[in-house]
Amino acid sequence: MDNLHQAVLAGVCLLLLLCQSALLTKLSATFWPAQLNKSMEMTATFTCNISKVSDFNYSLNWYKLSDDGQPGRLDSRNKKYNIAQLNAQTFTMEILNLERNDSGTYFCGLISFSISATLRESNRANLTVTEKAPEPRLQEEGKEKEEEKKNGYGEIILAVIGGVVLFLVLLSLCYFLINFNRKRQEEKLQDENAPLEEGPPAVTVFTVDYGVLEFRAADTAQRAPHKCFSSDQTEYATVIFPQEKPLAADRDKKTKKQRCRPDRPQPH
């Protein structure tokens, strides 16, 4: 009887071992995407899909390999991780507000409590976190700012060049005016110091009309005829004398009248 009981117990144990092996073969998990690249401050999402196992209890955990290669279980209560169940076989894990130290290798693992506490790991996936890429709008704003700076520098350069050109023009104009005034002053001094040229004195020509001179012909038999003009002739004379001596013409006129007047006979 003892031998019979031992044989029965051995058969049961063997059967249990075979069932456990078959159940463990059915228990599996798939983890994806295999490679995920994200920028800082973004969100990375991984999905874990397990095989259909409705005949035993299990626990799903999330892991990240440490620097020394040992798996470290992630705390689902941490606000950085958001774990959700989509259906009986599909689960997702979101890693929020990514940082550079979030880069690494992740996977999910199943632990069955119906048979034994055996860990069944999924395939592993890599997460690479890069520097934050600038947004297109920010890039455009940055380009606009750079262009504004360049335009501002260009305007400043143009203003400086314009100021220099204007300064040179004003300087040239002042130089020209100074030289012009200096030449005018020199010419004026030369004109003042030059000797005066003596020219012929200005002579004023006056025309005097003596009118009609009448002569008497009395006593022509006793005296020789006086040399004078006949009464039917008119004598005209032109006297030229300087302007500063206007009285000379009157004196000459009186002299001519005396010459032309006939001498009166002296009484005996």
C-alpha positions, 0 to 999 in steps of 0.5 A: 500500500505504501508503494501504491501511495507513493506512486500516486503522489509521484504521478500527481506531482508529475501532472502538476509540473506538466500543467505548470509548464504548459501554462507558463508557455501560454503566458507571454507579453509583447512590448512596443515600439522597439525604438522611440525618439522624443524631445525634452518636455514631451510625452513617451507612450509604450504599449504592453500586450499580454497573451489570453490567460483567464485561468490564473491570476497575474500582476503586470509591472513596468521596468527600466534597466539601470546603468549596471544592467539590473531591472528596476521596477517603476513606481506606478504611483509616481505622477511622472508615469501614467498607466492605463488599461485599454482592455483585458490584454492591452496596457499603456504607460506614458512617461510625462515631461521627458528629461534627458535622464529618462533615456534608457531601456524599458520593458513590461513583466508578468508575475503569475500567482496561480502557479508560482511567482515566476517573472515573464519579461517582454521584449525590450524597447529603447527610449532616446530623449533629445534636446527640445526642438524649437517650435516652427513659430518660435523659429519664425519669430527668431528669424524675424528678430534676427532680420530686425537686428540686421535691418537695425544694424544696416540702418545704423550703418547707413545713418553713420555713412550719411552723417559722414558724407553730410559732414564732408559736404559742409566742411567743403562748403565752408572751405570754399566760402572762406577761400572765396571771402579771402580772395575778395578781401585781397582783391579789394586791398589791391584795388585800394593800394593801386595808384590812381591813373591820371587822365585828361581833365574833363572839359565842358564845352559851352556855346554862347549866342551873341545875337545880331550885332549892328554897326553904324557907318557914320563919318566914313569919309573922315576916317579910314574904315574900321575893320569890322563886320558889316551889319548884315552879318551875324557873328557866332563864337564858341568859347571853351573854358574849364568848368571851374571858371564860368566867368571867363566867358562873360569877360571874353564876350565883353571884350569882343563887343568892345572890339567890334564897336566903332570908335566915336569921333573926338570933338575938336 
